[in-house]
Amino acid sequence: MQSRNSPSSSQLQGPLNEMLSQTGRPGAAAKMPTQSQFGNPEYKENHRMVGDNEDWKSFEIAVTQFVAAIAPDATVTHDVKVPDAHTGYPRQRDVWIQWSIGGHFPAKAMISCKFWSKKLDEQDIDHFNGEFISSKAHVGILYSREGFNPRAIEKANALGFHCCKLYSNAPADLPDQIVLGLAYHFAPRFKLSLDQDLPSSQFRTWDDVFDLRIEGQPIREILADILDQYQGCKNLNERWGQARIGRGFTIDLAKCLNTRNRLGIVISDRVRRARVEYTLLNGSYNFTSKLFMGSQATPWIDTQSIDPGPGWEDVRELPEQIPQPMIACFMHCNSASAVTEFGAQVLARN
C-alpha cells in the first residue's frame, strides 16, 4: 500500500510530461513480460545496432544533451548504473533523469536509446516495460534511430511511455504522422476588368488605359499605390483574410472619358505551402503525443522568381483560422514594375 505521504508516480510526472508533451495515461505499466527477449537469437538478429560503438554512444550523448538543454533544472546523466528494484544489483541505464517538484517531491525518468537498423515494434515496447518496472522510474522514454511502427506507438501510449526520435537537420520522414507548424508562401497577384469595352482605335493594350489621368494622376500610378496598400498591411489576421478572399477596388473612369465606365481591380495572393517531406527538422519528435520540440526550416525560397521553387505546393483554399504554429513568407513585388509588365497585354474584347 502506498504511504499517504509518498507522491504517486502520476503526481511526479507533471514537469517532465509537460516538457515531453505526453498524452495518454501517465505512469501506467503492464505486468512483466513472461519471457525475456535477451536470450532469443531471432530477437538479437532482428535488432542489430547500426554503426560501431562510437556511433551508438554518440547517439546516446546527443539524446542526453537534448534533454539536458530542455530541462535545465533536472539532473541528466548518461550511461549510469541504477540498482534493480527486484534484486538490488546495478543495472545500466542509457540516460537517467532526476528532478523534483518544488524541491519537495523527487522524481525519476529512464531513457532507453535504440540505435538499431529497424523501427521498434510492439515486442520492443514489452521488453522496455520490463526494464521500466525494474528501474522504479516514474517516466519511461524510448529514443529510436529509425522510429517506431504503429503498433509500437499504440502499445507505448497504452503504457504511458514516450516514443521519441531525434532529428538533426533531417527531413520529416513520416508526413502522415508528424504534426508540424505549417509554412506558407504568399505572392501577390491582381487582375483587371472594365465594365464596357473601350474603342479599339484608341485603346489596344492596357498601357493605353493606364495613360489616362484622373485629377492629373496617371492611372498606372493609382494602381501601383493600390498594390502598395495591399502589400503594406501589417496586421497578420487582416493579411490572412486578404489572401483567402482577395480584395477589390474600383476606379471610376467617367472623369477622364466621355462615357460611363469603371476599372475593377481584384488583388489576391497565389498561396503555396511547404511540403512536409522537404521540411528540415532539428529537435525531438514525440510520436506518442504527436508534438515536435525544436526548430524547423522551410524549403529554399527563390526570391528572384514568383515561383518559390521545389518543395512548395499550391493551396486551393486557406483555412479560415490561422494554423498554429505557422510560418508565413509574404513576398513583395515592385508595384510600378508589375503594372508596367501588365500594361503590355492586349485588351480583351467581349
N, C-alpha and C positions, 0 to 999 in steps of 0.2 A: 504494500500500500504506500502511496506517495505521501510524504510528510506535508502537512499543511503549510509549513514554512519554505518548502522547496519549490522553486518555479518549475512548471511543466515545460516539456520541450516546445510546445506550441507557443507558450509565453515568451520563450527565449529566442524565437526565430525572427521576431519583428524587424530589427535593424538590418540583418543580413538579407532577409526576404525582400525588404524594400530596396536594398542595394542590387539584388539579382532579379527583381521584378517577378517573383514567384507567384503562381496561381495554383489553385487546387487545394487539396487537403494537406496542410503542413504537418510535418513531424510524423506522418504515418509510416509504419514499417510492417511488412508482412512477416510471416514466420520464416525461420532459417531454411534455406534450401535443403532438401532431404539428402542430396548428394553433392559433394564438392566437385567443381569442374577442373580443378588443378591437375588431377591425375588422368584426365581424359585426353588421349593423344589426338583425337579428332578436334577437340576444342582448341588444343595448342596449335594444330595445323591451320585452323581457320582464323586464328587470331594472332598471326605473326606481326611483330613490330616491323616498321619500315625504317631504313637507315641504320646507323650504328648507335652505340651507347650515347655518344655525344649528341646525336640528333634528338633522341627522346629526352635526354636530360635538359637540353636547351628548350624543348617544348614545355617541360615541367617548370623550368625557371621563368619562361615567358608567361605562363599562367599565374605563377606566384607574383610576378611583378605587376601584372594587370590587376589582380585582386588587391594587392597592397596599395596600388595607386587609387583605387576607388573606395577603399576602406582605410583611411589613414589612422583611424582610432583603434583599429584591430591589430593584433599581433599575427602576422602571416609568416609561416615557416615552411621552407622547402625540405623535403626528404628527412622527416623526423620519425623517431620510434615512439610509439604510444602503447602503454600496457593494454593487453587484450582484456576485454570486460569479463570474459569467462575463465581464462587461465592465468591471467596476470603476466604472461610472457610478452616481451616487447614486440610490437608489430610495426612494420614500416608503413608510413603514410606519405603519399606524394606531396600533398600540401595540407597543412594543418592551420586552422584559423581559430583564434581565441579573442573574444571581446566581452564586454559587459554592458548591461543595461543600467545606465545611471550610476555606474560604479558599484552596483549592489548585486546584480544577478549575472553570474558568469555564464558564458555560452561558448559552444564549440561547433566548428564545421569541418567536415572532411571532404577533400577533393581528390578524386582519382583521375589521373591523366592517362588516356589511352592513345598512344602513338602507333596505331595499328593501320594495316593496309585495307581495312574494310569498315563499313559502318557497323556500329554497335546494334545488337538485336535484343529481343526480349530476354534471351538467356543471359546475356551480359548484365542486364539490369538485375536479374535474380541473383547473380553472383555478387554484384555490388551491394545488394541488400544485405547479404550475409556479412560482408566487411563492415557495412554501416552499423549493423546491430552490435558487432563485437567492438566497435570503436567508442560507443556511448556518446557519439556526437549528436548534436541537435539538428543539424542541417547536413544533407548529403548532396554533393555536387559531382557531376561527371563532365570532363572535358575530353572530347574525341576529335582526333585529327581529321577523320573522314566523315564525322557526323553520326546520325542515328537513322535507323529505319522507322517507319510509322508505328510499328508495334512496340518498339523500344520506348518511343516517346509516350505512347499511351500508357504503358506499364509504369514508367517513371512518374508520370503525372498522378497515377493512382496511388503511388507510394509516397508522393510528396518530394521527389528528387528533382534537381535541376539538371537538365541536359543542355550542355553548352558547347560552343565551338569558337575558337579564336580566328580572327581574320586579320591578316597583315597586308594591306594594300592588295586585297584579293577580291575577285568578283563574287557577288552573291550567287551561290551555286544552286540554290533551291528557290526559284522565283515563286513557286506555288505555295511555299510555306513561309518564307521570310516576309515579315511586315515591316516596311521601311518608310521613312519620310519620302514623299514624292517630290521630284524635281520637275518644274515646268519651264518651258522656254516660250516667251511671247514676242512675236514680231508684228508690228503694226502694219495694217493694210487698209486701203479705202477703195470705194467705188463711187462713181458719179452718175447722175442721171438728169435729164431735162424733162419738164412737163410736156413740151412740144418740140418738134424738130425746128431747127433754125435753117434759114435759106442756104442751100448748098453753095451758092455762088459766093457767099461771104464767109461761111463757116465750114471748113473742110476737116480740120483737126481740132482737138481740144485746146491747142495753143491759141486758136482764133478766139475761143470763148474766154480763155484766161487773160487775153489782152484787153478785154472790156474793163471799164473802170466804174466803180461806184463811189461817188463823192471823192473822186480824184485818186482812189487807191485801186491798183490793178487787182483783178480777181485772183490772180496767181498768188499775190501776197496775202490776200484774205484766207485762201485755202491753206497756205503754209502756216499762218497764225493759228488756224483751227487745229491743224495737225499737232503743232507745238503744245496747244492747250490740252489736247487729248493725252499726249505723251508725258506732259508735265504733272499729271495727277500724282500726288504723294500719298494719298490715303489708300492702303492696300485693299480694304474692303470695296471701296469705290472702283479702284482699278480692276479688281477681280470681276466685279459686276459689269464693267465696260467690256471686258474680254468675253464674258458669257453671252451678252445680248447685243453688243455693239452700241454705237452712239450716233444719232442722226442730227444733221444740221441742214438748214435751208437758206439759200441766198436769193432774194427777190431781184430778178433781172429787169423788172419793169422800169427801174430808174435809169437804165442805160440802153433799153430797147424800146421801140415804139409798140411793142406787143406785150401782153401779159405772159410771163414765163418765169419759171423758178429752176434754180440749180440745186439739186439734192445731193448731199454728201453723207455717206454712211461709213464710219470708221470702226474697225474691229481689230482683232488680232488673229494671226494664224498661231495656234497653240500646239506645242509638241510636249511630250512627256518623256523623260529618260526611261529607257528600258532597264528593268531591274538587273538583267544579266550583264549590262555594261556599267553598272554602278559599282565602284570600288569601295570596300569596307576596311576600316581599321578599328578593331574593338572586339567585343564579345557578343554573340547572339545566344539568347536563351530560348531553346526550342520549346520548352515547357510552357513558358508564358508568351512566346512569340514576340519578344521585345529585344531590341538591339541597344547596346550601350557602347558609344564610341563615336567615330566620325565617318562620314561617307562622302565620296567625291562623285560628282556627276560625270558623264562622258564629256570628252573635249567639245568645246563650242567654237565653231568657226565664226569669228566676229567680222570677217570680211564678206560674208555671204548671208543672204536671207535664210539659207538652209544651214542649220547648226552643225550638220554632219552626221556620221553614223552613230548609232546608239540612241537616236531620238525617233519617236513615232508620233504621228498626228493624233490629236484628240478631237473627236467629233463634238463632244459636249462636255463642258466643265461642270463639276458638281456645284450645287448651289452654295454649299458651305465650304470654306477653305479647309483643305485637309491639314491635319496637324500630326507630326511636324511637316513642314513644306519648304522647299527651296524654290524661289521664283526668280527667273532671269528675264528682265524686261529689256528688250533691245530698243534703242532709239535710232530712228533714221534721220537723215538730214532732210527736213521738211521741204526746203526750197528745191533741193535736187530731186526729191521724189515727185514733186509737182511738175518740174521740168521734164522728167522722164515720161510721166503720164501724158504730158501735153502733146507728144509726138503721135499718139494714137488717133486714128481716123474716127470721126463721129459716126456712131451707128444711127441708122435711119429706120423709122417704123414703117 
